[in-house]
Amino acid sequence: MKRKIRPVPKFKREQDERDFWNIHDTTECFDFSKSNRVKIEFDPGIEAPVKSISIRLLREMLNELKVLASKKDNSLSIADQGLLSPKNRRRTKSRLEIP
């Protein structure tokens, strides 16, 4: 049985559109079975803006980071980025100082 695709409504305000997409799925309005695959290529001469690293932390420090992240409803990596950003270094220096 083929699904009926409904047209995307016209929105007067951006908030109306946000509200619509919060309760509707894109598959209601688009037939992704007919879409083409997109291949994204990056210029090899350009370095990525982010880089993954691995760090070792004391369990106590890791647990503290997890608690901070959960208080702000963030993932651990988002909390790490926030704590390590230049504007937050001054605020957290006393608590998470590297020996």
N, C-alpha and C positions, 0 to 999 in steps of 0.2 A: 504494500500500500504506500503510495507516494504521499509525502507530507505536503500540506498546503503552506506555501510561503506567503506571509503577509507583508505588505509594504511597510517600510519604515515611516512612521508618522512625522509630520513637520512639527518642529518645536518652536515656541515663541521665545523661550528663555533656556539658557544653558542648564539651569537647575531642573527644569522639566525633563530635559534629555537625560540628565543624571538619574533622576527618579525612575524614569522609564527603564533604563538599562540595569538599574539595581534589582528590578523584579522580573525582567525578561531576559531570555537567552538569545544570543545572536543567531542561533540555528532556526529561530522562529521567523527571521526576516531574510536570511541569506542561505543559499544552497551551496554549501562548501564542496559538494561532490563535483561540481562543475568548475571549480576554481583551479587555476594553474599554480604549479609549484614555483616559488620565488627563490632564486639563488642570490645571496648577498655576497659580494666580493669586497674585500678590503685591500687597500693599497698596502703592499708589503713594506713600504718605506715609512709608514706611519705607525707609531707605537700606540698600543691600547692605553686608554686613560686610567685604567685600573690594573693592578697586578695582584695575583694571589700570593700570599705568603703563609708560612707556617711558623707559629711561635709556641714556645713552651712556657706555661704559667704554673705557678704553685696552685695546688688544688683550692686553697683558701681564696686566692685572687680570682680564679676561674668561677668559683661559686659566687663571689661578690659581683662579678660581671653578669652572671646569669640572673641574679636577684635584681640588679639595676635594669637589665633588659626587660624582665617580666613586669617590673613596676611601670615601665613606659610602654608596654605592649609591643615591644620590638623583638626582632630576632637577635641572637647574640652577635652576629657580624655587624648589624646596624648599630648596636650599642658600642662595639669596639671602634667603629669608624667615628661615631660621635665623640667618644672619649678621647680619641687620638687627634681629633681636628684641632688646629691651632687655637681657635677661640675657646675651646674647653680645656686645654692643657693647664691653664692657670688655675681654673676651678678645681680640677681633680688632682693636681700635683701632690698635695699632701697625702692623699689616700692611695693612689696607685703609682708610687714613685718606683722607678727602676733602680735597683741597687747598683 
